[in-house]
Amino acid sequence: MASSLIEDYEKNGFIFVPSVLTRVEVDVLTNDLETTLKAKPEEPRVILEKDGATPRTVLNPHLYSELYRRLVRHPSILQIVEELLREQVYVFQMGVNCKAAFSGDIWPWHQDYPAYLQDDHIPSPRMVNALIFLDDVTSLNSPVMLVPGSHRSREKTPAVTDQGTSHPYRYAEQTMIKDQVSAAGIVAPTGQAGSAIFMDVSTLHGSTANISPWTRRLITVTYNAFSNKATSPSVRGTHFVPDDRHEPPLAALDRNCLSM
């Protein structure tokens, strides 16, 4: 990876990398996801929207899907993460945010690390979120919005609230959001399916409701530095945050690992 991308990541708290996966690889992953959802898995494997029917997030598919187990070891993703963190990593958590057409609900502004610290007992934000587009993302189908430089902000840990959604979390307070956006603005990367955002877990981000007729599915793989494991089990339960005590560092697979 070019040194300029590492510099951009350290400065802004994220980078956008187009075509990390091919369209064929995306199609295979999407088909696997649709098979999972057609089986109508119940909680805790899937979080639903407020209507009680529309999938919001599929949790940790790498634990039961062979294809997603391979994805987290894909060299095009893993090598970037290891360069950003400068050490070997493991998967702390994974989810597929579904953002259904017309009814995909908001993700309020938040940083991920306050919950990882307070609830999951991860000692340092030496973690990277790989956000992989399963659909073409445009300005119209609710792209992820990020605030450059906000990963350097260490505000007090916000309380757990649902912000009117079906998913309680430690969402950011409005004063903090206003201050960060006023200082640096908002960026909303768009691009073809298979592109990815690599994001520091302290970067402030969120997304609006998707009222467009186009889905916006996004895989989120949270990689943690191997030296940064939890100091005690998460209070959120292993269905949401798997027990990481015996997780080995990941080894990259072949470039064609998603070929079926």
Secondary structure, 3 states (H helix, E strand, C coil): CCHHHHHHHHHHCEEEECCCCCHHHHHHHHHHHHHHHHCCCCCCCEEECCCCCCEEEEECHHHCCHHHHHHCCCHHHHHHHHHHHCCCEEEEEEEEECCCCCCECCEEEECCHHHHHHCCCCCCCCEEEEEEECCCECCCCCCCEECCCHHHCCCCCCCCECCCCCCCECCCCHHHHHHHHHHHCCECCCECCCCEEEEECCCCEEECCECCCCCCCEEEEEEEEHHHCCCCCCCCCCCCCCCCCCCCCCCCCCCCCCCC
